[in-house]
Amino acid sequence: MWIYIERKISTGKLHYLGKEKLLVNNVLVLELNEVGLLASKKLYKKNDMNKLEFSENLTDPVYRKRSFVYDFLSSMRQKINDPLGKRKLK
């Protein structure tokens, strides 16, 4: 899949305080098959962009507060600080 984006922006007039104005926003999507030949092409223009629908599904992050790396490094720190384990006895 190849995606080409054409975008032209112009600076607005003085009474818009130089706010940028979007003139052209075209996206061309080319899909190629296994051989490398053009299978389909879709052209999305500036007006078509408002009609696109996006998924509302969210992915929940899966992480722990203390990861494996954190646990490993903290145990190594304990072994470096007290290699014989005698501090716990006091």
C-alpha positions as a Markdown table, in Angstrom:
| # | Residue | x | y | z |
|---|---|---|---|---|
| 1 | Met | 0.0 | 0.0 | 0.0 |
| 2 | Trp | 1.3 | 3.4 | -1.0 |
| 3 | Ile | 0.0 | 6.7 | 0.3 |
| 4 | Tyr | 0.5 | 10.1 | -1.3 |
| 5 | Ile | -0.4 | 13.2 | 0.5 |
| 6 | Glu | -0.9 | 16.6 | -1.2 |
| 7 | Arg | -1.4 | 19.5 | 1.2 |
| 8 | Lys | -1.3 | 23.3 | 0.4 |
| 9 | Ile | -1.6 | 25.9 | 3.1 |
| 10 | Ser | -2.0 | 29.6 | 2.7 |
| 11 | Thr | -1.5 | 32.4 | 5.2 |
| 12 | Gly | -4.8 | 34.1 | 6.0 |
| 13 | Lys | -5.6 | 37.8 | 5.6 |
| 14 | Leu | -4.7 | 40.5 | 8.1 |
| 15 | His | -8.0 | 40.5 | 9.8 |
| 16 | Tyr | -7.6 | 36.7 | 10.5 |
| 17 | Leu | -4.2 | 37.6 | 12.2 |
| 18 | Gly | -2.2 | 35.4 | 9.9 |
| 19 | Lys | -4.0 | 32.2 | 10.7 |
| 20 | Glu | -3.2 | 29.5 | 8.2 |
| 21 | Lys | -5.9 | 28.3 | 5.8 |
| 22 | Leu | -6.0 | 24.9 | 4.3 |
| 23 | Leu | -6.5 | 25.1 | 0.5 |
| 24 | Val | -5.9 | 21.6 | -0.7 |
| 25 | Asn | -5.8 | 18.3 | 1.3 |
| 26 | Asn | -5.8 | 15.3 | -1.0 |
| 27 | Val | -4.8 | 11.8 | -0.1 |
| 28 | Leu | -4.2 | 9.1 | -2.8 |
| 29 | Val | -4.2 | 5.5 | -1.6 |
| 30 | Leu | -2.7 | 2.9 | -4.0 |
| 31 | Glu | -3.0 | -0.8 | -3.2 |
| 32 | Leu | -0.7 | -3.1 | -5.0 |
| 33 | Asn | -1.1 | -6.9 | -5.4 |
| 34 | Glu | 1.6 | -9.6 | -4.9 |
| 35 | Val | 3.0 | -9.1 | -8.4 |
| 36 | Gly | 3.3 | -5.3 | -7.9 |
| 37 | Leu | 0.4 | -4.3 | -10.2 |
| 38 | Leu | -2.1 | -1.7 | -9.2 |
| 39 | Ala | -5.1 | -3.4 | -7.5 |
| 40 | Ser | -7.1 | -0.4 | -6.4 |
| 41 | Lys | -6.8 | 3.3 | -6.0 |
| 42 | Lys | -8.8 | 5.7 | -3.8 |
| 43 | Leu | -8.7 | 9.4 | -3.8 |
| 44 | Tyr | -9.8 | 11.3 | -0.7 |
| 45 | Lys | -10.4 | 15.0 | -1.1 |
| 46 | Lys | -10.7 | 17.7 | 1.5 |
| 47 | Asn | -14.5 | 17.4 | 1.6 |
| 48 | Asp | -14.4 | 13.6 | 1.9 |
| 49 | Met | -12.2 | 13.7 | 5.1 |
| 50 | Asn | -15.2 | 14.7 | 7.2 |
| 51 | Lys | -17.1 | 11.6 | 6.2 |
| 52 | Leu | -14.5 | 9.2 | 7.5 |
| 53 | Glu | -15.4 | 7.2 | 10.6 |
| 54 | Phe | -12.9 | 6.2 | 13.2 |
| 55 | Ser | -13.2 | 3.3 | 15.6 |
| 56 | Glu | -14.1 | 4.2 | 19.2 |
| 57 | Asn | -12.5 | 1.1 | 20.7 |
| 58 | Leu | -9.6 | 1.6 | 23.1 |
| 59 | Thr | -6.8 | -0.7 | 24.0 |
| 60 | Asp | -6.1 | -0.8 | 27.7 |
| 61 | Pro | -2.5 | -0.8 | 28.6 |
| 62 | Val | -1.2 | -3.9 | 30.3 |
| 63 | Tyr | 1.5 | -3.1 | 32.7 |
| 64 | Arg | 2.4 | -3.5 | 36.3 |
| 65 | Lys | 3.8 | -0.9 | 38.6 |
| 66 | Arg | 6.8 | -3.1 | 39.2 |
| 67 | Ser | 8.0 | -4.9 | 36.0 |
| 68 | Phe | 10.4 | -7.8 | 35.7 |
| 69 | Val | 13.3 | -5.5 | 34.9 |
| 70 | Tyr | 12.5 | -3.4 | 38.0 |
| 71 | Asp | 12.4 | -6.5 | 40.2 |
| 72 | Phe | 15.6 | -7.9 | 38.7 |
| 73 | Leu | 17.5 | -4.6 | 39.1 |
| 74 | Ser | 16.3 | -4.1 | 42.7 |
| 75 | Ser | 17.4 | -7.6 | 43.7 |
| 76 | Met | 20.8 | -7.0 | 42.1 |
| 77 | Arg | 21.1 | -3.8 | 44.1 |
| 78 | Gln | 20.4 | -5.6 | 47.3 |
| 79 | Lys | 23.0 | -8.3 | 46.5 |
| 80 | Ile | 25.6 | -5.6 | 45.7 |
| 81 | Asn | 24.9 | -3.7 | 48.9 |
| 82 | Asp | 24.8 | -6.8 | 51.2 |
| 83 | Pro | 26.5 | -9.7 | 49.4 |
| 84 | Leu | 26.4 | -12.0 | 52.5 |
| 85 | Gly | 22.9 | -11.1 | 53.7 |
| 86 | Lys | 24.1 | -10.0 | 57.2 |
| 87 | Arg | 22.2 | -6.7 | 57.3 |
| 88 | Lys | 18.9 | -8.4 | 57.7 |
| 89 | Leu | 20.0 | -10.2 | 60.8 |
| 90 | Lys | 20.7 | -7.0 | 62.8 |
